[in-house]
Amino acid sequence: LQKSLSETFGADQYSRARKEVLTYMFSRPMQMALYFCTGVLEDETLFHHYALNVPFYTHFTSPIRRYADIVVHRLLSASLGASPPLKMEKEAIQKQADHCNDRKMASKRVQELSADLFFSIFVRVRP
């Protein structure tokens, strides 16, 4: 597969863009991560990370990137006693998680449509 893809990328000015789009299209079927409040979900098997095969998992990046990461940083800080507890009920945290999931899904959909458009143009102009 990698050899076929490398031949498809070519060596012209658009080869890098083709590589990014095709690589993205092949990884698209993977399940997208969802934000959730653990205090709302009763089934702890939903906390499992399939690829890492660990029973409990959380992920966050720098809090300057996404609101969900800010919430995780605040909750982690409070749980370590470094800051006061958040004055949010678990249902309110879940509502924020749902909103973040909705926005992430909308963004992903626009990204997919953009990739589909680029791929269509690529197929049309490629001999």
Secondary structure, 3 states (H helix, E strand, C coil): CHHHHHHHHCCCCCHHHHHHHHHHHHHCCCCCCCCCCCCCCCCHHHHCECCCCECCCCCCCCCCCCHHHHHHHHHHHHHCCCCCCCCCCHHHHHHHHHHHHHHHHHHHHHHHHHHHHHHHHHHHHCC
